[in-house]
Each structure stands twice: as structure tokens, then as C-alpha cells.
Amino acid sequence: MGEQGSGDGKKTGKAAKKVISAKGADSAGKAASAKKTTSAKKATVAKKVVATGEAVAVKKAAPAKKVAAKPPRDESRTALVRRARRINRELAEVYPYAHPELDFESPFQLLVATVLSAQTTDLRVNQTTPALFAKYPSPEDLAAANPEEVEEILRPCGFFRAKTKSVMGLSRALVDDFGGEVPGRLEDLVKLPGVGRKTAFVVLGNAFGRPGITVDTHFQRLVQRWQWTEETDPDKIEAAVGALFPKSDWTDLSHHVVWHGRRICHARKPACGACPIAPLCPAYGEGETDPDKAKKLLKYEKGGFPGQRLKPPQAYLDAGGKPAPPLGAA
């Protein structure tokens, strides 16, 4: 009896150990499964945060790979066109009031203002042109002006001597060759002093309603970040990007891209964590990804500050935009 009881005891002990071992393994499996589920939930939340731009209290933004999968190197032409057009649609919803950020009341004023905007901000031009157009309202007036007086007015814009020469020269050309009227054709506009394709398309698209792509520094930077083209020459960028969109979209596309470059996708420190197209951007992560920190980088109306124009369109004001202060204002 004693030996049999001892044997039964040993068997019972071994069985108990197996049960405890099985329970331990089961608990470990459940813990591992729970850990995986939690990680998956966190990744999903992180994706939603970046995609919606919502401010969520998180210590670190999700890594770029979890938020915006980079387009494959062998992205097909069809996939590229779809992604590019989706980006434009998204930006159209973010900036429904996008417009040229130069103040103007006529094709002549827009032409002169665009020439003056080289190497300076639209804001500085808008603060300077009221005095210029008050004194010289027409091409005839500006063509016959005293260069030194024009230089003094344009001094705040920088490169004022060269710009004086350009605006007076194009004014004389308008008087001599086009009866004092701004021509509505690309081939005529680019013959004017100081006027290239970029300036011509600004005038054609916004003063005459003729589609054109404006390749400025913002436009060039963003389309390269988005991998729409690898071209670096403005004319080639214009052709490459133009081929991705219907011609009717070109002018508004230019506004959307330029506005996004000025407000969110900055050159030195893009606000990736506040970007509405982060899931579509191959360059996500080059800038600040934390949503709260990114919001502090927003400019103009997106950051609650005045915009570029002294006299912006009513739609911009209705959307909460603020007009810029005149030159010399405190």
C-alpha cells in the first residue's frame, strides 16, 4: 500500500506540473497576443492622426513608414497620375479660397506686380505698389516717369534699380507695340522686358482666364518632394507636371501647390505633422512630425496670422483670412 501510494503521489505531482506548465504557456501566449493587438491599435491610431491632422496628445508621431508608405520606385504612370490628382483634390479642399497673392485691379497692375515679386515676398510687393500705381496708373504714365522717382518707390522691394528698368521698359513696349494694352498671348508677353514664362502664365491665368502652370520656387520644391518629376529646369517641370493634369486644372493647381508651400510644406522645416496630404507624400518625415509642434510652424491664415494681400478676395476673408498691413504700419 505504501509503495503504491508513493507511486501514485509521484504520478500526481508530474501531472500537476504539466497542468501548471500548460497554464503558464497559455498565459504567455495570451500576453504576447495582447501585446500584438495593442501595437496594432497604436499604429492604426497613429495613421489616423496624421491623415486627419488632428491634435492628439502623443509623445512621438508615428514613423514615416507607418503613416505614409512611400510610392514604389517603379510606380506606374497611371498610379502617378492618380496620386498627383488626388493630392490636388485634397489641397483644393484645404484651400478652396486660393488665389493669386498679389494685389491688382487690372492686367497691367498684375503684370508689373509679378515682375516686382522676383527675389522678394508678395507681401512686400503689395505694400509697395499702392504708391506706384497711385502716381503712375497707366503704362503711358510709367513709361514717361523719372527713373529716380520710380527707384525710390520700389526701394523696399530690393533690386530696385533693375526692377525700375524692367517695369519702365515693359511699359514703353506696351505703349509702342500694343497700344498701351497688356497682350493676352504667351508669345507676346514673353517679348516684354523682364517677363518670362512664369510671369506670363500668372497674367494669362489670373487676368485673362487662360490656363497656365506657374513654376516658382515653392512649386518646384513641392512637385519634386512629391516625386511628380525629377526635372529641375522650370520649363521641363512645367511640361512634366502639365502632362499629369487636364489643362483646365493648371491655374488652380498652381495656386494650390504654391499656397501649400507657403503655409505648410516649407523649405527648411515643413510641418509634416499638420499636413493634410501626409499619407500621399513620399517625403513625409523630412520635417516636424509631432502634431502639436507642427501646428506652431503654420503660416498666414493657417496659423492665425495676416495673409499676403492688403485687399484679398471676399472668399478669403469669409474663410477667416486676415488682410496684410500696409507698408509702415506698426
Residue, then its C-alpha position, 0 to 999 in steps of 0.5 A: m500500500g505504501e509503495q503504491g501510494s508513493g507511486d501514485g503521489k509521484k504520478t500526481g505531482k508530474a501531472a500537476k506540473k504539466v497542468i501548471s506548465a500548460k497554464g503558464a504557456d497559455s498565459a504567455g501566449k495570451a500576453a504576447s497576443a495582447k501585446k500584438t493587438t495593442s501595437a496594432k491599435k497604436a499604429t492604426v491610431a497613429k495613421k489616423v492622426v496624421a491623415t486627419g491632422e488632428a491634435v492628439a496628445v502623443k509623445k512621438a508621431a508615428p514613423a514615416k513608414k507607418v503613416a505614409a508608405k512611400p510610392p514604389r520606385d517603379e510606380s506606374r504612370t497611371a498610379l502617378v497620375r492618380r496620386a498627383r490628382r488626388i493630392n490636388r483634390e485634397l489641397a483644393e479642399v484645404y484651400p478652396y479660397a486660393h488665389p493669386e497673392l498679389d494685389f491688382e485691379s487690372p492686367f497691367q497692375l498684375l503684370v508689373a506686380t509679378v515682375l516686382s515679386a522676383q527675389t522678394t515676398d508678395l507681401r512686400v510687393n503689395q505694400t509697395t505698389p499702392a504708391l506706384f500705381a497711385k502716381y503712375p496708373s497707366p503704362e503711358d504714365l510709367a513709361a514717361a516717369n523719372p527713373e529716380e522717382v520710380e527707384e525710390i518707390l520700389r526701394p523696399c522691394g530690393f533690386f530696385r534699380a533693375k526692377t525700375k528698368s524692367v517695369m519702365g521698359l515693359s511699359r514703353a513696349l506696351v505703349d509702342d507695340f500694343g497700344g498701351e494694352v497688356p497682350g493676352r498671348l504667351e508669345d507676346l508677353v514673353k517679348l516684354p522686358g523682364v517677363g518670362r514664362k512664369t510671369a506670363f502664365v500668372v497674367l494669362g491665368n489670373a487676368f485673362g482666364r487662360p490656363g497656365i502652370t506657374v513654376d516658382t520656387h515653392f512649386q518646384r520644391l513641392v512637385q519634386r518632394w512629391q516625386w511628380t518629376e525629377e526635372t529641375d529646369p522650370d520649363k521641363i517641370e512645367a511640361a512634366v507636371g502639365a502632362l499629369f493634369p487636364k489643362s483646365d486644372w493648371t491655374d488652380l493647381s498652381h495656386h494650390v501647390v504654391w499656397h501649400g508651400r507657403r503655409i505648410c510644406h516649407a523649405r527648411k522645416p515643413a510641418c509634416g505633422a499638420c499636413p493634410i496630404a501626409p499619407l500621399c507624400p513620399a517625403y513625409g518625415e523630412g520635417e516636424t512630425d509631432p502634431d502639436k509642434a507642427k501646428k506652431l510652424l503654420k503660416y498666414e491664415k493657417g496659423g492665425f496670422p495676416g495673409q499676403r494681400l492688403k485687399p484679398p478676395q471676399a472668399y478669403l476673408d469669409a474663410g477667416g483670412k486676415p488682410a496684410p498691413p500696409l507698408g509702415a504700419a506698426 
